[in-house]
Amino acid sequence: MADFARREPDRGSQTCGYQMQVGSWHNDGNRFCIKRKVRGLYFCQEHHDWLAQDEPDGRIRMAPGNAIGTG
């Protein structure tokens, strides 16, 4: 089973949903991570760690409506 989908999951769900562009000039679309969110985080562990390294304090801030992982 692939760990991505072509359609964005509901932002209130427990699915990571991190958006990845595929390709370059011949872009074949976007893919969305379908791994489960980690408890207390907005993304799966892989995508959380990748995004947090660019934040000065290591914290990721999201708009209201984005669910935090419960599981």
C-alpha positions in Angstrom: 0.0 0.0 0.0 1.3 3.5 -0.9 1.8 6.0 2.0 0.3 8.8 0.0 -3.0 9.8 -1.6 -3.8 12.2 -4.5 -6.6 13.9 -2.5 -6.1 16.0 0.6 -7.4 14.4 3.7 -9.7 16.4 6.1 -7.5 18.7 8.1 -9.5 17.7 11.2 -8.6 14.0 10.7 -5.8 12.0 12.3 -4.1 11.6 8.9 -0.8 13.6 8.5 -1.8 15.2 5.2 1.6 16.8 4.5 1.5 18.0 0.9 4.3 17.0 -1.5 4.7 18.2 -5.0 5.8 15.5 -7.4 8.0 16.1 -10.4 9.3 19.4 -11.7 8.3 21.1 -15.0 6.3 18.0 -15.9 4.6 18.0 -12.5 2.2 15.1 -12.3 0.3 16.6 -9.3 0.5 16.6 -5.6 0.6 13.8 -3.1 -0.5 13.9 0.5 1.0 11.8 3.3 -1.6 9.3 4.7 0.4 8.2 7.7 -1.2 8.7 11.1 -0.5 11.8 13.1 1.7 11.4 16.2 0.1 12.1 19.6 0.4 15.8 20.3 1.7 16.7 16.8 0.1 18.1 13.6 1.9 15.6 11.4 3.5 12.1 11.3 6.9 12.0 13.0 8.9 12.2 9.8 7.2 15.4 8.5 7.0 17.0 12.0 10.8 16.6 12.4 11.5 17.9 8.8 9.3 21.0 9.4 10.4 21.7 13.0 14.1 22.1 12.0 13.2 25.4 10.1 11.4 26.9 13.2 13.6 29.0 15.5 12.1 27.4 18.6 11.3 24.0 16.9 7.5 24.5 17.3 5.1 24.2 14.4 2.2 26.6 14.5 -0.9 25.8 12.5 -4.2 27.6 11.7 -7.3 26.7 13.7 -9.1 23.7 12.3 -6.0 21.5 12.0 -6.3 18.6 14.4 -3.5 17.5 16.7 -2.7 13.8 16.8 -4.5 11.8 19.5 -3.0 8.4 18.9 
